[in-house]
Amino acid sequence: MANIKSNEKRARQNKKRYLRNKKWKEAVKSLRKKIIKHVLSKGNVDDLKKMLKEYQSLVDKTYTKNVFKKNKVARLKSRMYDFLRKHGIVLN
């Protein structure tokens, strides 16, 4: 454990930020899995559109909250749409 006051504070801040970031990351991951499961089970397209809109919004928020970097956000969205195209789902 840290002996210096500023290091103790830094440790507390890191723990708090870690937990906050973990919450955002888990939300993105669980929604991603939910969308994939929905696509593979050939679910309703309207529900899929709502989930995709929510996913895109959530991933964009992670960038504004400094959880993910810009390129990771772009990569996550790109991979999701590539997955949809691969499974024959065309949006627009």
MMTF fields as JSON, N, C-alpha, C and O atoms, coordinates in Angstrom:
{
  "mmtfVersion": "1.0.0",
  "mmtfProducer": "UNKNOWN",
  "numBonds": 367,
  "numAtoms": 368,
  "numGroups": 92,
  "numChains": 1,
  "numModels": 1,
  "chainsPerModel": [1],
  "groupsPerChain": [92],
  "chainIdList": ["A"],
  "bondAtomList": [4, 2, 8, 6, 12, 10, 16, 14, 20, 18, 24, 22, 28, 26, 32, 30, 36, 34, 40, 38, 44, 42, 48, 46, 52, 50, 56, 54, 60, 58, 64, 62, 68, 66, 72, 70, 76, 74, 80, 78, 84, 82, 88, 86, 92, 90, 96, 94, 100, 98, 104, 102, 108, 106, 112, 110, 116, 114, 120, 118, 124, 122, 128, 126, 132, 130, 136, 134, 140, 138, 144, 142, 148, 146, 152, 150, 156, 154, 160, 158, 164, 162, 168, 166, 172, 170, 176, 174, 180, 178, 184, 182, 188, 186, 192, 190, 196, 194, 200, 198, 204, 202, 208, 206, 212, 210, 216, 214, 220, 218, 224, 222, 228, 226, 232, 230, 236, 234, 240, 238, 244, 242, 248, 246, 252, 250, 256, 254, 260, 258, 264, 262, 268, 266, 272, 270, 276, 274, 280, 278, 284, 282, 288, 286, 292, 290, 296, 294, 300, 298, 304, 302, 308, 306, 312, 310, 316, 314, 320, 318, 324, 322, 328, 326, 332, 330, 336, 334, 340, 338, 344, 342, 348, 346, 352, 350, 356, 354, 360, 358, 364, 362],
  "bondOrderList": [1, 1, 1, 1, 1, 1, 1, 1, 1, 1, 1, 1, 1, 1, 1, 1, 1, 1, 1, 1, 1, 1, 1, 1, 1, 1, 1, 1, 1, 1, 1, 1, 1, 1, 1, 1, 1, 1, 1, 1, 1, 1, 1, 1, 1, 1, 1, 1, 1, 1, 1, 1, 1, 1, 1, 1, 1, 1, 1, 1, 1, 1, 1, 1, 1, 1, 1, 1, 1, 1, 1, 1, 1, 1, 1, 1, 1, 1, 1, 1, 1, 1, 1, 1, 1, 1, 1, 1, 1, 1, 1],
  "groupList": [{"groupName": "MET", "atomNameList": ["N", "CA", "C", "O"], "elementList": ["N", "C", "C", "O"], "formalChargeList": [0, 0, 0, 0], "bondAtomList": [1, 0, 2, 1, 3, 2], "bondOrderList": [1, 1, 2], "singleLetterCode": "M", "chemCompType": "L-PEPTIDE LINKING"}, {"groupName": "ALA", "atomNameList": ["N", "CA", "C", "O"], "elementList": ["N", "C", "C", "O"], "formalChargeList": [0, 0, 0, 0], "bondAtomList": [1, 0, 2, 1, 3, 2], "bondOrderList": [1, 1, 2], "singleLetterCode": "A", "chemCompType": "L-PEPTIDE LINKING"}, {"groupName": "ASN", "atomNameList": ["N", "CA", "C", "O"], "elementList": ["N", "C", "C", "O"], "formalChargeList": [0, 0, 0, 0], "bondAtomList": [1, 0, 2, 1, 3, 2], "bondOrderList": [1, 1, 2], "singleLetterCode": "N", "chemCompType": "L-PEPTIDE LINKING"}, {"groupName": "ILE", "atomNameList": ["N", "CA", "C", "O"], "elementList": ["N", "C", "C", "O"], "formalChargeList": [0, 0, 0, 0], "bondAtomList": [1, 0, 2, 1, 3, 2], "bondOrderList": [1, 1, 2], "singleLetterCode": "I", "chemCompType": "L-PEPTIDE LINKING"}, {"groupName": "LYS", "atomNameList": ["N", "CA", "C", "O"], "elementList": ["N", "C", "C", "O"], "formalChargeList": [0, 0, 0, 0], "bondAtomList": [1, 0, 2, 1, 3, 2], "bondOrderList": [1, 1, 2], "singleLetterCode": "K", "chemCompType": "L-PEPTIDE LINKING"}, {"groupName": "SER", "atomNameList": ["N", "CA", "C", "O"], "elementList": ["N", "C", "C", "O"], "formalChargeList": [0, 0, 0, 0], "bondAtomList": [1, 0, 2, 1, 3, 2], "bondOrderList": [1, 1, 2], "singleLetterCode": "S", "chemCompType": "L-PEPTIDE LINKING"}, {"groupName": "GLU", "atomNameList": ["N", "CA", "C", "O"], "elementList": ["N", "C", "C", "O"], "formalChargeList": [0, 0, 0, 0], "bondAtomList": [1, 0, 2, 1, 3, 2], "bondOrderList": [1, 1, 2], "singleLetterCode": "E", "chemCompType": "L-PEPTIDE LINKING"}, {"groupName": "ARG", "atomNameList": ["N", "CA", "C", "O"], "elementList": ["N", "C", "C", "O"], "formalChargeList": [0, 0, 0, 0], "bondAtomList": [1, 0, 2, 1, 3, 2], "bondOrderList": [1, 1, 2], "singleLetterCode": "R", "chemCompType": "L-PEPTIDE LINKING"}, {"groupName": "GLN", "atomNameList": ["N", "CA", "C", "O"], "elementList": ["N", "C", "C", "O"], "formalChargeList": [0, 0, 0, 0], "bondAtomList": [1, 0, 2, 1, 3, 2], "bondOrderList": [1, 1, 2], "singleLetterCode": "Q", "chemCompType": "L-PEPTIDE LINKING"}, {"groupName": "TYR", "atomNameList": ["N", "CA", "C", "O"], "elementList": ["N", "C", "C", "O"], "formalChargeList": [0, 0, 0, 0], "bondAtomList": [1, 0, 2, 1, 3, 2], "bondOrderList": [1, 1, 2], "singleLetterCode": "Y", "chemCompType": "L-PEPTIDE LINKING"}, {"groupName": "LEU", "atomNameList": ["N", "CA", "C", "O"], "elementList": ["N", "C", "C", "O"], "formalChargeList": [0, 0, 0, 0], "bondAtomList": [1, 0, 2, 1, 3, 2], "bondOrderList": [1, 1, 2], "singleLetterCode": "L", "chemCompType": "L-PEPTIDE LINKING"}, {"groupName": "TRP", "atomNameList": ["N", "CA", "C", "O"], "elementList": ["N", "C", "C", "O"], "formalChargeList": [0, 0, 0, 0], "bondAtomList": [1, 0, 2, 1, 3, 2], "bondOrderList": [1, 1, 2], "singleLetterCode": "W", "chemCompType": "L-PEPTIDE LINKING"}, {"groupName": "VAL", "atomNameList": ["N", "CA", "C", "O"], "elementList": ["N", "C", "C", "O"], "formalChargeList": [0, 0, 0, 0], "bondAtomList": [1, 0, 2, 1, 3, 2], "bondOrderList": [1, 1, 2], "singleLetterCode": "V", "chemCompType": "L-PEPTIDE LINKING"}, {"groupName": "HIS", "atomNameList": ["N", "CA", "C", "O"], "elementList": ["N", "C", "C", "O"], "formalChargeList": [0, 0, 0, 0], "bondAtomList": [1, 0, 2, 1, 3, 2], "bondOrderList": [1, 1, 2], "singleLetterCode": "H", "chemCompType": "L-PEPTIDE LINKING"}, {"groupName": "GLY", "atomNameList": ["N", "CA", "C", "O"], "elementList": ["N", "C", "C", "O"], "formalChargeList": [0, 0, 0, 0], "bondAtomList": [1, 0, 2, 1, 3, 2], "bondOrderList": [1, 1, 2], "singleLetterCode": "G", "chemCompType": "PEPTIDE LINKING"}, {"groupName": "ASP", "atomNameList": ["N", "CA", "C", "O"], "elementList": ["N", "C", "C", "O"], "formalChargeList": [0, 0, 0, 0], "bondAtomList": [1, 0, 2, 1, 3, 2], "bondOrderList": [1, 1, 2], "singleLetterCode": "D", "chemCompType": "L-PEPTIDE LINKING"}, {"groupName": "THR", "atomNameList": ["N", "CA", "C", "O"], "elementList": ["N", "C", "C", "O"], "formalChargeList": [0, 0, 0, 0], "bondAtomList": [1, 0, 2, 1, 3, 2], "bondOrderList": [1, 1, 2], "singleLetterCode": "T", "chemCompType": "L-PEPTIDE LINKING"}, {"groupName": "PHE", "atomNameList": ["N", "CA", "C", "O"], "elementList": ["N", "C", "C", "O"], "formalChargeList": [0, 0, 0, 0], "bondAtomList": [1, 0, 2, 1, 3, 2], "bondOrderList": [1, 1, 2], "singleLetterCode": "F", "chemCompType": "L-PEPTIDE LINKING"}],
  "groupTypeList": [0, 1, 2, 3, 4, 5, 2, 6, 4, 7, 1, 7, 8, 2, 4, 4, 7, 9, 10, 7, 2, 4, 4, 11, 4, 6, 1, 12, 4, 5, 10, 7, 4, 4, 3, 3, 4, 13, 12, 10, 5, 4, 14, 2, 12, 15, 15, 10, 4, 4, 0, 10, 4, 6, 9, 8, 5, 10, 12, 15, 4, 16, 9, 16, 4, 2, 12, 17, 4, 4, 2, 4, 12, 1, 7, 10, 4, 5, 7, 0, 9, 15, 17, 10, 7, 4, 13, 14, 3, 12, 10, 2],
  "groupIdList": [1, 2, 3, 4, 5, 6, 7, 8, 9, 10, 11, 12, 13, 14, 15, 16, 17, 18, 19, 20, 21, 22, 23, 24, 25, 26, 27, 28, 29, 30, 31, 32, 33, 34, 35, 36, 37, 38, 39, 40, 41, 42, 43, 44, 45, 46, 47, 48, 49, 50, 51, 52, 53, 54, 55, 56, 57, 58, 59, 60, 61, 62, 63, 64, 65, 66, 67, 68, 69, 70, 71, 72, 73, 74, 75, 76, 77, 78, 79, 80, 81, 82, 83, 84, 85, 86, 87, 88, 89, 90, 91, 92],
  "secStructList": [7, 7, 7, 1, 2, 2, 2, 2, 2, 2, 2, 2, 2, 2, 2, 2, 2, 2, 2, 2, 2, 2, 2, 2, 2, 2, 2, 2, 2, 2, 2, 2, 2, 2, 2, 2, 2, 2, 2, 2, 6, 6, 7, 7, 2, 2, 2, 2, 2, 2, 2, 2, 2, 2, 2, 2, 2, 2, 2, 2, 2, 2, 2, 2, 6, 6, 1, 1, 7, 2, 2, 2, 2, 2, 2, 2, 2, 2, 2, 2, 2, 2, 2, 2, 2, 2, 6, 6, 7, 7, 7, 7],
  "xCoordList": [0.843, 0.0, 0.887, 2.016, 0.366, 1.134, 1.302, 0.413, 2.449, 2.731, 2.503, 2.307, 2.53, 2.391, 0.917, 0.206, 0.486, -0.925, -1.438, -2.535, -0.646, -1.081, -1.196, -2.058, -0.332, -0.418, -1.635, -2.243, -1.992, -3.194, -4.43, -5.329, -4.458, -5.586, -5.643, -6.72, -4.497, -4.428, -4.96, -5.655, -4.647, -5.126, -6.643, -7.316, -7.174, -8.634, -9.299, -10.315, -8.73, -9.287, -9.243, -10.208, -8.121, -7.996, -9.034, -9.604, -9.281, -10.263, -11.662, -12.419, -11.984, -13.286, -13.487, -14.548, -12.46, -12.537, -12.597, -13.305, -11.865, -11.886, -13.299, -13.775, -13.964, -15.316, -16.297, -17.189, -16.132, -17.012, -16.831, -17.809, -15.583, -15.297, -15.771, -16.258, -15.625, -16.04, -17.546, -18.001, -18.31, -19.758, -20.113, -20.97, -19.436, -19.69, -19.283, -20.011, -18.125, -17.637, -18.561, -18.831, -19.041, -19.952, -21.277, -21.865, -21.741, -22.99, -22.844, -23.741, -21.717, -21.48, -21.397, -21.99, -20.661, -20.458, -21.769, -22.029, -22.581, -23.833, -24.823, -25.538, -24.87, -25.762, -25.289, -26.106, -23.978, -23.423, -23.817, -24.222, -23.697, -24.074, -25.57, -25.984, -26.37, -27.815, -28.186, -29.066, -27.518, -27.778, -27.372, -28.109, -26.208, -25.733, -26.689, -27.011, -27.134, -28.084, -29.39, -29.98, -29.837, -31.075, -30.947, -31.878, -29.807, -29.579, -29.521, -30.124, -28.81, -28.657, -29.961, -30.16, -30.85, -32.144, -33.197, -34.375, -32.745, -33.623, -34.813, -35.964, -34.524, -35.556, -36.132, -35.761, -37.037, -37.738, -36.76, -35.898, -36.906, -35.998, -36.228, -35.278, -37.472, -37.748, -37.071, -36.522, -37.113, -36.429, -34.914, -34.223, -34.424, -32.996, -32.573, -31.518, -33.381, -33.06, -32.994, -32.114, -33.928, -33.918, -32.66, -32.023, -32.312, -31.115, -29.851, -28.93, -29.794, -28.629, -28.488, -27.383, -29.608, -29.582, -29.072, -28.267, -29.553, -29.114, -27.628, -26.898, -27.187, -25.779, -24.877, -23.862, -25.263, -24.448, -24.367, -23.303, -25.481, -25.51, -24.629, -23.872, -24.735, -23.954, -22.453, -21.659, -22.077, -20.665, -20.148, -19.026, -20.941, -20.526, -20.358, -19.46, -21.221, -21.114, -19.831, -19.25, -19.391, -18.152, -16.975, -16.013, -17.047, -15.976, -16.036, -15.005, -17.235, -17.349, -17.003, -16.59, -17.165, -16.827, -15.376, -14.963, -14.604, -13.197, -12.994, -12.001, -13.929, -13.782, -13.054, -12.107, -13.497, -12.864, -12.288, -12.754, -11.267, -10.705, -11.513, -12.31, -11.298, -12.079, -12.008, -13.032, -10.819, -10.677, -11.333, -11.834, -11.335, -11.998, -13.505, -14.159, -14.05, -15.481, -15.819, -16.794, -15.024, -15.251, -15.149, -15.944, -14.171, -13.978, -15.151, -15.597, -15.655, -16.793, -18.024, -18.707, -18.295, -19.461, -19.282, -20.218, -18.089, -17.809, -17.971, -18.564, -17.453, -17.546, -18.988, -19.377, -19.772, -21.179, -21.905, -22.657, -21.676, -22.345, -21.804, -22.553, -20.528, -19.989, -20.661, -20.984, -20.865, -21.544, -22.964, -23.416, -23.659, -25.031, -25.053, -25.885, -24.143, -24.07, -23.759, -24.31, -22.893, -22.522, -23.736, -23.839, -24.646, -25.838, -27.049, -28.184, -26.8, -27.852, -28.815, -29.93, -28.424, -29.299, -28.816, -27.708, -29.681, -29.345, -30.252, -31.476, -29.655, -30.418, -30.362, -29.367, -31.407, -31.567, -32.619, -32.885],
  "yCoordList": [-1.182, 0.0, 1.244, 1.221, 2.303, 3.547, 4.216, 4.168, 4.834, 5.544, 7.044, 7.737, 7.531, 8.962, 9.281, 8.541, 10.405, 10.771, 10.874, 10.405, 11.487, 11.643, 10.287, 10.099, 9.344, 8.001, 7.246, 6.473, 7.467, 6.844, 7.348, 6.578, 8.657, 9.254, 8.715, 8.384, 8.627, 8.109, 6.679, 6.315, 5.866, 4.486, 4.445, 3.626, 5.346, 5.415, 5.83, 5.255, 6.822, 7.297, 6.191, 5.989, 5.477, 4.401, 3.317, 2.798, 2.973, 1.941, 2.386, 1.622, 3.64, 4.186, 4.234, 3.873, 4.682, 4.772, 3.395, 3.195, 2.45, 1.08, 0.505, -0.1, 0.694, 0.172, 0.86, 0.217, 2.175, 2.919, 2.452, 2.219, 2.32, 1.875, 0.447, 0.11, -0.383, -1.778, -1.872, -2.719, -1.004, -0.989, -0.704, -1.367, 0.301, 0.665, -0.47, -0.796, -1.067, -2.135, -3.349, -3.97, -3.68, -4.816, -4.544, -5.451, -3.305, -2.952, -3.12, -3.647, -2.673, -2.805, -4.275, -4.705, -5.031, -6.44, -7.235, -8.079, -6.965, -7.712, -7.348, -8.217, -6.074, -5.677, -6.278, -6.695, -6.327, -6.936, -8.403, -8.881, -9.116, -10.53, -10.71, -11.654, -9.806, -9.863, -9.683, -10.378, -8.751, -8.512, -9.726, -10.153, -10.282, -11.45, -12.622, -13.32, -12.828, -13.913, -13.68, -14.62, -12.434, -12.077, -12.343, -12.85, -12.002, -12.211, -13.698, -14.15, -14.45, -15.878, -16.644, -17.686, -16.132, -16.79, -16.261, -16.604, -15.412, -14.844, -14.121, -14.4, -13.192, -12.429, -11.318, -11.149, -10.575, -9.481, -8.367, -7.982, -7.854, -6.821, -5.49, -4.741, -5.185, -3.926, -3.891, -2.865, -5.011, -5.092, -4.961, -4.343, -5.548, -5.472, -4.026, -3.596, -3.285, -1.883, -1.072, -0.227, -1.327, -0.628, -0.963, -0.086, -2.256, -2.663, -2.081, -1.702, -2.004, -1.43, 0.056, 0.557, 0.747, 2.17, 2.362, 3.252, 1.517, 1.571, 1.228, 1.851, 0.231, -0.189, 0.939, 1.249, 1.549, 2.627, 3.798, 4.388, 4.124, 5.204, 4.876, 5.722, 3.656, 3.233, 3.261, 3.715, 2.777, 2.756, 4.182, 4.479, 5.059, 6.457, 7.122, 7.943, 6.768, 7.335, 6.891, 7.643, 5.672, 5.21, 6.059, 6.242, 6.578, 7.471, 8.801, 9.324, 9.35, 10.641, 10.525, 11.509, 9.342, 9.118, 8.666, 8.336, 8.65, 8.235, 6.799, 6.493, 5.924, 4.506, 3.83, 3.073, 4.104, 3.584, 4.73, 5.866, 4.423, 5.419, 5.455, 4.558, 6.493, 6.744, 5.569, 5.148, 5.044, 3.96, 2.666, 1.891, 2.431, 1.231, 1.334, 0.35, 2.519, 2.736, 2.482, 1.796, 3.029, 2.833, 1.355, 0.848, 0.668, -0.75, -1.59, -2.5, -1.289, -2.037, -1.889, -2.866, -0.642, -0.41, -1.067, -1.659, -0.964, -1.549, -3.069, -3.654, -3.688, -5.148, -5.607, -6.667, -4.809, -5.171, -5.143, -6.062, -4.087, -3.984, -5.01, -5.475, -5.375, -6.452, -7.776, -8.566, -8.008, -9.221, -9.282, -10.333, -8.15, -8.103, -8.375, -9.144, -7.745, -7.96, -9.429, -9.999, -10.017, -11.427, -12.344, -13.374, -11.949, -12.764, -12.297, -12.675, -11.479, -11.112, -10.053, -9.951, -9.269, -8.225, -6.902, -6.453, -6.277, -4.997, -3.95, -4.06, -2.934, -1.859, -0.648, -0.444, 0.148, 1.351, 1.168, 2.084],
  "zCoordList": [0.0, 0.0, 0.0, 0.491, -0.547, -0.662, 0.699, 1.549, 0.881, 2.129, 2.007, 3.005, 0.786, 0.556, 0.302, -0.377, 0.87, 0.795, -0.638, -0.942, -1.518, -2.906, -3.599, -4.458, -3.228, -3.806, -3.298, -4.038, -2.041, -1.487, -2.214, -2.553, -2.446, -3.163, -4.593, -5.089, -5.251, -6.616, -6.666, -7.615, -5.661, -5.607, -5.464, -6.09, -4.623, -4.468, -5.783, -6.174, -6.459, -7.725, -8.778, -9.515, -8.845, -9.832, -9.618, -10.578, -8.364, -8.048, -8.477, -9.076, -8.157, -8.504, -10.027, -10.535, -10.736, -12.199, -12.835, -13.823, -12.279, -12.782, -12.714, -13.675, -11.581, -11.418, -12.355, -12.909, -12.534, -13.426, -14.873, -15.583, -15.299, -16.664, -16.895, -17.974, -15.878, -15.981, -16.233, -17.003, -15.584, -15.782, -17.243, -17.828, -17.825, -19.223, -20.159, -21.097, -19.906, -20.769, -20.726, -21.755, -19.535, -19.404, -20.118, -20.707, -20.065, -20.745, -22.249, -22.907, -22.797, -24.238, -24.621, -25.61, -23.835, -24.136, -24.071, -24.929, -23.062, -22.927, -24.033, -24.534, -24.417, -25.508, -26.818, -27.639, -27.025, -28.235, -28.325, -29.384, -27.21, -27.186, -27.435, -28.109, -26.893, -27.07, -28.544, -29.052, -29.232, -30.653, -31.472, -32.362, -31.179, -31.92, -31.749, -32.71, -30.531, -30.255, -31.009, -31.541, -31.054, -31.753, -33.255, -33.882, -33.819, -35.259, -35.575, -36.549, -34.77, -35.031, -34.854, -35.478, -34.008, -33.815, -34.793, -34.701, -35.739, -36.77, -36.156, -36.49, -35.257, -34.569, -35.431, -36.593, -34.84, -35.503, -35.89, -35.099, -37.121, -37.619, -36.91, -36.685, -36.554, -35.854, -34.49, -34.089, -33.784, -32.495, -32.685, -31.875, -33.758, -34.052, -34.307, -33.84, -35.037, -35.309, -34.023, -33.864, -33.1, -31.817, -31.026, -30.443, -31.015, -30.282, -30.899, -30.175, -32.225, -32.894, -32.593, -32.385, -32.574, -32.247, -30.811, -30.536, -29.919, -28.523, -28.406, -27.634, -29.179, -29.164, -29.644, -29.02, -30.762, -31.313, -30.337, -30.151, -29.724, -28.748, -27.543, -27.068, -27.063, -25.902, -26.197, -25.373, -27.365, -27.732, -27.896, -27.486, -28.482, -28.619, -27.252, -27.063, -26.307, -24.963, -24.271, -23.489, -24.56, -23.941, -24.398, -23.652, -25.618, -26.085, -25.346, -24.922, -25.191, -24.513, -23.034, -22.42, -22.455, -21.046, -20.864, -19.752, -21.953, -21.937, -21.466, -20.807, -21.803, -21.493, -22.654, -22.439, -23.889, -25.097, -25.899, -25.806, -26.691, -27.596, -28.889, -29.165, -29.663, -30.878, -31.855, -32.393, -32.084, -33.054, -32.58, -33.395, -31.287, -30.779, -30.978, -31.324, -30.759, -30.967, -32.432, -32.736, -33.332, -34.766, -35.128, -35.919, -34.549, -34.84, -34.35, -35.048, -33.151, -32.608, -33.497, -33.805, -33.906, -34.759, -36.12, -36.657, -36.671, -37.977, -37.947, -38.853, -36.927, -36.821, -36.642, -37.134, -35.941, -35.764, -37.109, -37.433, -37.887, -39.182, -40.175, -41.034, -40.082, -40.911, -40.568, -41.456, -39.295, -38.841, -39.403, -39.858, -39.366, -39.885, -41.391, -41.873, -42.127, -43.574, -43.888, -44.829, -43.109, -43.311, -43.165, -43.831, -42.284, -42.043, -42.857, -42.565, -43.87, -44.812, -44.309, -44.822, -43.33, -42.822, -43.373, -43.082, -44.186, -44.784, -44.172, -44.246, -43.568, -42.965, -43.887, -44.584, -43.896, -44.713, -45.748, -46.526]
}
